[in-house]
Amino acid sequence: MKTQVPAHIMLEVIDFEDDAELVNKWRDTMEKFGFAVIVNHGIDVETMSKMFETVRKFFLEKSDAEKLRFNFGVYGHRKGGFTPMGHESVARSITEDRVLADTVESYVLNRFAVSNTNMHDPELIAAGQKYISDATQLLFKLHRMSALALGVNPSFFDEFHPVENANVILRCSHYPPFPNGIPTDSMRYGPHFDYQGFTILAVDPDEEVDELDVSTGLQVFIDNQWMKVDCPPGALIVNAGDLMSHWTGSKWPSTLHRVTNPSPHSKAAFAHRFSLPFFTGPDDSTMVKPINGKGEAINAREHLMKKLRKSNV
């Protein structure tokens, strides 16, 4: 699978302390890209650093046998937990082709994991609870801002995301290095659309970066070309998934994106890569119907499971 060298894109940086222009900037960048970069978002540096430190420790210091203690089934299992490499091909969620598995392993912390801590890795749970709490508070801010941008009641999204038990998922992703050469027939995370509401992505602040290697990392497909996303240190990347796009009557696109392989001999080819995508529901029973009333309702749980069934190898 050859990787086209993309252009760079610097998405609109949304400053959460800029109240005067916040809603208009959010509306404009969501309508144009379905992606935004946000700063002053409320997840502090210490919380984020602790989460990445714990994730690195889990994936790099535990043996395969130790990690598999927390595997409860296929990716998307209601208990969350560990999914080894070779079990997910996210590009299959949009194609009938038998795309090879993504070169990634992951650990999911969801509502079940947070409520059944004894079944999960204790260090990931401890760090994850704080991160999930802060990210969920950010989600409520995003929902209020989005409701205002869409011209509906500021509390519109609240009923679909229970404050005390929101249907959120923190995925801890590890992309191993390629010391024996870059595969040509697979990708770290294939082209796909996110399935649900908003995705809030944190990129490892200690990631090895090679300024000459623009092919590696997160890319979005905009204006018929792949573009590498630039993200300032400490910022977060937010994008609209399928259900959020459907809610807006497709005014806010669910944009195609991927995580590509690094170039041969680059720093990134010999480095581990970590990321923290935070997926945000809505609640399973939600019937998502376009705000403008034009379009059929989609059951949130059915849509998610359909995508997961296709992507599991």
N, C-alpha and C positions, 0 to 999 in steps of 0.2 A: 504494500500500500504506500505509494509515494506521497510525500507531503510537499505541497506547494508552499514556497516561502511567502508568507503573507505580509501585508502592510501592517503598520501599527495603527491602533486607534486609541485616542485618549477620550474616553467617554466623559460626559458632563459630570463634574465633581459636585455632589450635592452636600452642602454644609448644613447640618441639622441645627446650627445655631443662627442661621440666617432666616429668621421668621418671615421677613418681608417678601422674599422671593421664593421661598421654599416650595410652596404648592405649585406655582407656575413652572419652576424648573423641573420639578418631579414629573408633572404632566407632559411637558415637552420632550424630555429624554425618554420617558416610557413610550410615548407615541412614536417617536423616531426610531428607537433602538430596541426597546424591551429590556434594556440593560442600563445600569447606572453604577457609578462609584460613589460611595458615601463616606463622609468623615464626621467627626464629633458625634458618633452614633451611640455612644453610651456603653459599649463593651470596652472596658479599660485594658490597657496594655498588659498589666499583670495577669488578668484573667485569661487573655488570649495566649500570652507566653506560657503560662502554666498548662494550658490545654495542649499546646503543641509539644511541650516538654514531655508530658505524660504519654501522648500518642507516640512520639519517637521511642520512648522507653518500651512501650508495649510491643511495637512492631520490630524493633531492632534487638531487644534483649531477650525476648521470649522465644523458645523453640517452637517449631511447627506444632508439636504435640501439645504444648502448653496453650497455644492459641486456639487449637481445635477443641479444647475443653469448653469453649464459649461458642461453638458452632451448633445452632439449634435447627438448621435446615437451610433451604435455599434463601438467597438474598430476598429481603422483603418479608421474612418470617415475622410473625406477630411478636415474638420475644426479642427481636433484634439480634445483636451479637455479631460474631466474626464470620466473614465470608472469605475463603482463601482465593488466591489468584486462579483464574481459569474457569470460574463459575458464572461469569456475567459478561454479556456482550450487549452493551446498551444501544448500539446502532441497530440491533435487531428490532428495537421497539418502533422503528420507522421503515423497515424494509423486510421483505420476505427472504432476502439473501441470507445464507448461513455464514454470517460474518464471524471471524475468529474471536475468541474471548479477549476481553480487555486485559492489559497487563497491570492490574491493580488488585490489591486486597483491602478489605475494609472492616470496620467495626461500627455497628449501628447502636446508638443509644436512643431509645424511643420511650413512649409513655410506660410500656410494660417494664422496660429495664429500670427506669427511675423508681417504679413502684415495687420492684422485686430485685433489690440491690444484691441480695445474697447469691443470685444466679450469675452475676456479671463480675468482670474484673474490678476489684475494689478501687484501684487507683484511677481508672478511667471514669468510674461512677463518681468518685469524689470530685474530680476536676470537671467532669461533664455537668454535674448538677448546677454548679455556679455559672458555667458558660451558657447552659440551656436557659436558666432563669434570666440572665441578662439579654440573651438573644430573643427570648420571648417578649420581653418588655420592648425591645426594638421593633419586633413584629407589630405590636399594637400601635406604635407610633407610625409605622409604615401604612397600616390599615386606615388610620385616621386621616393621614395625609392623602392617601389614595382616594378615600371617599370624598374628601373636599375637592380633589382634582377632577373627579368624575361627576360632581354635582349632585351627590346623594347625601343623606344624613351622615354626619361624622361617625356615628356608631353603627353604620350599616353592616360592617363585617363582624361585629362583636358576637352576634348570635351563632355564627358558624365556627367560632374559635373559643371554646370555653376558657375563661380566665384561669380557673384553678386546674384545668386538665387539658390544655391545648394539644391538638394532634400535631406535634412537632417531632422532627427526627434529626438528630445530629449524627452525621456520617463522618467517621474518621477514616480518611483515605491515605493509603501508602502506595506510591509508585516506585518500585525498586529500580536501581541503576541497571545499565546494560554493559557490564565489563567485557562481555564476550561478543559484542557487536549489536547494532540496532536491528530489530526485526523489520522486515519489509512487508509482512503480510498481516500485521496487527498494529494496534494503536493503544496508547495508555488509556484513553477513554474515547470511544468512537463518537461520530456525529449523532446528536440527539436533541430532542426538545425536552425540557424538564416537564414533569407530569402534573404538578399540583399548583399551589398558590405561588408565593414568592420563594425563591431560593436566596439565602444570604450566605455568601461564600467568603471565608477567610483563607488567605494564601500564606504559607509558611514564611515568616519574616526572615528566617535564616536560610532560605533556599539559595543554593548555588546558582549564580547568575552569570551567564556569558553574554555580554552585550552584543557580540557579533552573531550570536545564535538566535535569530528572531523566529525560528520555526517552533521552538519548544513552548509548552505551556498552554494556557487557556486561549482559545481563538473563537471568535464569533463570525457568523456568515452574514455579512451586510453588504448591500450594493453588489451582489453577485461575486463577492470575493471573501476569502478568509482573512481576518484581521486579528493580530495579536493584541490582547487587552493589556494596557498599561495600568498598574494599580500602585498608587503611592504607599509607602510604608504605613501600617496601621489602619489603612482604609479597608472597606469591605466592598465587595461586588454584589449587587442585587439584580436579579432578573425575574421576569414574569414567566411562570410555567403555563401549561395548557389550560388549567382551570381558571387562573386569573385572566388569561387572555379571553377565554370564553365569557367570563363574567362581564368584561368590558365590551362585549360585542365585537371582539377582535381589533378594537382600537389600539390596544397595547399588545404587540406581537409576542408570542412565545418563540424566541429566536434560536435558530440552529446554532449549536456550539459543540466544541470538542476539546480534548486535551491531547496534544500531539506528542510524538516521540522527539527527543532532542536530536540534533545533528551528530553524526559520528565524530568522535574525538573532541567534542565540546565538553566543557566542565559539567554540564547537566547530564551528559551521558554516563558519567561516573558518580553521580550524586543521587541520593534518595530524595524523593519529592513527597511532600505531605500537603494535604488541604482539608478544610473543614466546611463542607457544604451543609447548610442547615435548611431542611425542607419543612414547609409550613402548612400542611393540611390543605384544605379545611377538614372539619370533622367528617368521619366516614359516611354518615347518613345524609350529608348535605346534598341537596339538588341544586346544582349550579345552573342558573338561568341568566342569560344576558340582561344587564341592567336596563337596556333600551327595549326589552320585551321581544326582540326579534331573534328567534332561535329556540331550539329545543333545550330542555333541562338535561343535564348530565349528572348521574350519580357519582359522587366523588370516589367512593370505594370501588365501584365497578370499573371506573376509568383507570384507577391506579393498578388494580390487579390485572387488568388486561395488558397494560404496559409491562408489568413485572413478569408475567407469564411468557411474554415474547422475548424478554431480555435474558432470562435465565437459561444458561447453556446446559 
